[in-house]
Amino acid sequence: MEYKEDDYLQLSGIQHFAFCRRQWALIHIENQWNENLRTVQGRILHNNVHDSKSFEKRGSLLISRGMPICSRELGITGTCDVVEFKESKDGVKLYNRNESWLPVPVEYKKGIPKNNDSDKLQLCCQAMCIEEMLLCPTIECAYLYYGEPAKRELVYLDSSLRVKCKKMIDEMHLLFNRKYTPIVKPSKSCNACSLKDICLPKILKTKNASEYIKLRLGEL
C-alpha cells in the first residue's frame, strides 16, 4: 500500500504520539498548540541547526542540514535536522558525486535522554524514510544529540524498534482518518505538557457525558 501525498502525516508527530496519544491528536487533528519554556527552547535549537549551511563537506563526510524526507509506504513527511553521509563502497550514489555514501540521520533534542522510546522512534522513522527515498542499504544505527549533556547517543535501529514504529504510524493514520481525539489517563508527565491548559487532564478524571446527563435528569 502507498499513501497519496494529501494523506501524509507529519513525521514529528510520532514523538508526540509516543509521549501521549491525546497530545498528538490535539496538535495534529484539532490544530491546537501552546508554547512553554520547553517548546520554545526546542524550537530555538532546531532553528539554529537548520540555519547553518545546508550542505558541507568535511573530509570523507558530507553533512546535510534541514533535509526534507518522506515515505509513500508509511505516509509520512518531515525534515531531518542533520544527515551525515559517510563515504563507503557499500553506499549509494549522490547527485554530482563520484563516490558512494551511507546516510546516518542525527536528531537534535534540547534536554536529556528520555526514559521512553519517543525520540528513538522519531529517529527510526527518519531512517526508514531515507532508505525508501535513496534505495540505500538498511541504516543500522543513528544518533540523538541532547543539548544538556551536549553529546550524542548512539541508537541501534533494530527490527523491534522498526516494527513498533510501523505499528504506531498505522495507528496514527487510523485515528487521523477518524478525526478521533483519544481520552487518556492523566499522569505526572501532564505537568510538563504545553497543552495542559487546553487538554485539561484533571477533567478527564470526571464522569463521561452520558453519566453526567443521567445524573442531571435524576435531579429533576
N, C-alpha and C positions, 0 to 999 in steps of 0.2 A: 504494500500500500504506500502511495505517495500523497502528501498533502499539497493542496494548492497554496500559493503564496498568501492569499487572503486569509487562510486559516492558520498561518504561522503564529506561534506564541513567543513571547519574549523569553530568551534564554535565562536572563537574570531572575526570572520568576521562579525557577526551580529552587533557588536558595530560600526565597520567601515560602514556597510550598513546603519544603522540608522543615522549616522553622515552625510554621503554623499555616494550615490549610485555609483558615479563615482570613488571616492576614493577606495571603496570596489573592483570595477571591475579592477582598475589599479593594485591593490595588488594581488587579488586572481584569476584574469583571465589573466592579462598581466604580472604577476610576477614582477611588478615594486616596488621598495622600496627606501626610502631615510631617513636618520636619521636627527633629530633635537634635541634640548635640551630636549623637552618634551618626545620624544620617548626613548631617552637614559635613562632619569630618571625613566620612567615607566618600562623599561627592567631591570634596576638595582633593583628596588623594587620587581619585581616578582622573580628575581633570588634569592634575599635574602630570600623570603618566601619559595621557593622551596628547597633551600639549607639546611634548618633546618631539624630536624629529620622528616622522612617521616610519622611516626606514633608514637603517645604518648598518655598516659592516665593520666588524671588529675581528681582524684576522680570519679564522675559519668559521666565524659565527656571524650570521645575519640576524638582525633584530627588527621585527615589525611591530609597530605600536598602533593601537586602535584598529585592529584588523577586523573587518566585517566578515561574519560567518553565517552559515545557515545549513539546514538539513531538510531535504524533501521527505526523507524517511521518517524523521522524528517530528517534522512540522514545527521547527524551531528556528529563530533568527536572533542574532545578537552581535556583540563585539568583544573581541579578546583584548584584554589590557596589553599583553605582550605575547608575541610568539617568537621564540628563538629557533632559528633554522641552523642545525649543526651539519657541517659538511660530512657526507658519508656516501660510500659507494652503494649502500642499501637504500638510499633515499629516493626522492623524486626530483624531476627536472622543474626548474622555475623559469619564468619568462626572463629572457635576456641574461641567463646564467648558464655557463657551460658545465658546472659541477652539479652533483646530486646532493639533496639536502633532506634531513629529517626534522620535522617540526616538533617543537615542545612548547605547549602553552604555559604561561605564567600568569596567575591571577593575583591581584593585589588586594589586600584587606587591611583596614586601618588598625584593628585591635589585636587580640591574642588568639591563638588557636582555639577552636570551639570543641566542646565535648560531643558534638554530633557530626553527622556527615554532610551537612548542608553545603559547606564550601567545597568539599571534595566532589559532591555530586555536580555542582556547577562546573567545576574544572573538568570532570569526566565528560560532561555533555559537550563542552568546548572541543575536547579531543575527538569525540565521535563525529562532530560536525566537520572538523578539519580532515579526518580520514575519508569521509564521503566526498568532500569537495576536491581534494587533491589526489584521491585514489592512492593514498600512501599506505605503507605498512602500518600495522597496529601500533599506536603510541602507547608504550608500556608504562611510562611514568611522566609526571609533570610536576609543577611546583606551585605552592601557595606562598606568597610573600606577606608576612604580617608586620604591620608598622610599628607596634610597640616593642616586640623583641628585635625588630629590624633585621630579620633574617628569613631565609627560605625554609620551607618544609617540603620534603620530597613526598610525593603521593603516588603510590602504585595503583594504576588503573586496571585492576584485576576483573575477572569475569563477574564476581559477585557484585561489585560496585556498578558495573555496566548494566547488569540485569535490574538492579534496584533503580538506576537512573531511567531506564526504558519504561519500567512499570510506573514510575512516578509521573513521567511525561504523558503516558497514556491516560492516567487518572486526571491530570491537568486538562487535557483535551476534553475528557468526558464531562467534567464539571463546567468547563467554559462553554461547551455546546449547550448544556442545560441551563446556563446562566444561574447556577446554584451557588449560594454562599453558605458553606457549612457552619454548623454550630459546634464549637469545640469546648473542651473542659478547660477552664481558666487555670493558669499555673503561675509560678514565680516569674517565668520569662515574660509574662504580660507587662510587668513593670518596666521592662527595657524597650517595649514596642512603641514606636512613634504614633501608632494608630490607636493607642489605648483609649483615648477620649472619644474616638469615633466608634470603635468596636464595643466599648462599654462592657468589658468582660464580667463585671460583677452582676450585671443584669441577666447575663446568660444563666446564672445560678437559679433564677426565679422560675416559676411555673410557666408552661407554654401558653400560647394564646387561647387555645380551646379550654384549658383548665381555668384560666382567668375569666373567660366569658361565663362558664358554668357557675363559677363562684359568685360573679356579679348577679346572674339571673336568680340564684338561690336567695339573694338578699331582698329581692322584690316581693 
